[in-house]
Amino acid sequence: MGFKRQLVDLFERIINARIVRRGAIGPLFEEEHLRRVFEHFKVDCVFDVGANAGQYAGMVRSRAAYKGPIISFEPNPRLAAILREKARHDPGWFVEEAALGSTAGRATLNVTAQDHFSSLHTPKTTETSLFAKATAILCTVDINISTIEAELSNYRKKLGFERPFLKMDTQGHDVEVALGAGEMLSEFVGFQSELAIRRIYDDTVSYCDALKFYADRGFVLSAFVPNNAGHFPYLIETDCIMLRKDLIDETI
């Protein structure tokens, strides 16, 4: 964390308010909404699927006041090494060098010019060309794929959590990740998933179909979180935060 960020965090604690840069309302809403979700539903483990270099884990720690265990999954070997180094200073942060999907096995990861666009799917430009340079494939990597079902069982035995939350940011693969949970998807109090308004990968699910898939499995919308900063006036992608319907019904 930089010195300037430390000063801002200190000042925010003193005045009991948030300092927001111009154009940063979207991230602020995400942080505050997650903070309320984690607190209200007593989340005691976060599955961070598609962790990249640990941005989400860092955000929920420093900005959403989450103190419990985080399990980050990242298939890119270079980024997984960065994650392991960061997690070395956090005993509650676990790193798995793997992707998650509907079935376990091996697959090919397309590593792109901007690594957060790396995907198991092939980039396309037919719905938008905004990311043509960023999604250019630099190389491919043979990777391991596990499933939510297997990893949830494994880590529950190790950590004993009861109310996990699932974050998915897998560049067109989120529904496949959820499929790999099977009936155990309902073990999560909720999840955060990226929705493609304009798809930038082949063979991926539209946002309407993704929302229906999640709703059919007993989850309801809690929030939309914009994640297209820098691309005004277009909406290319947005995150949804969804919660288990039975838990929400209990609170009404």
ABEGO torsion letter per residue (X at the ends): XBAAAAAAAAAAAAAGBBBBBBGAAAAAAAAAAAAAAAAAAGBABBBBBGAEAGAAAAAAAAAAGBABBBBBBBABAAAAAAAAAAAAABAABBBBBBBBBABBEBBBBBBBABAAABBABBBBAAABAAAAAAABBABBBBBBBBBAAAAAAAAAAAAGBABBBBBBBAGGAAAAAAAAAEAAAAABABBBBBBBABBABBGBBBAAAAAAAAAAAGBBBABBBBAABGAOABBABBBBBBBBAAAAAAAX
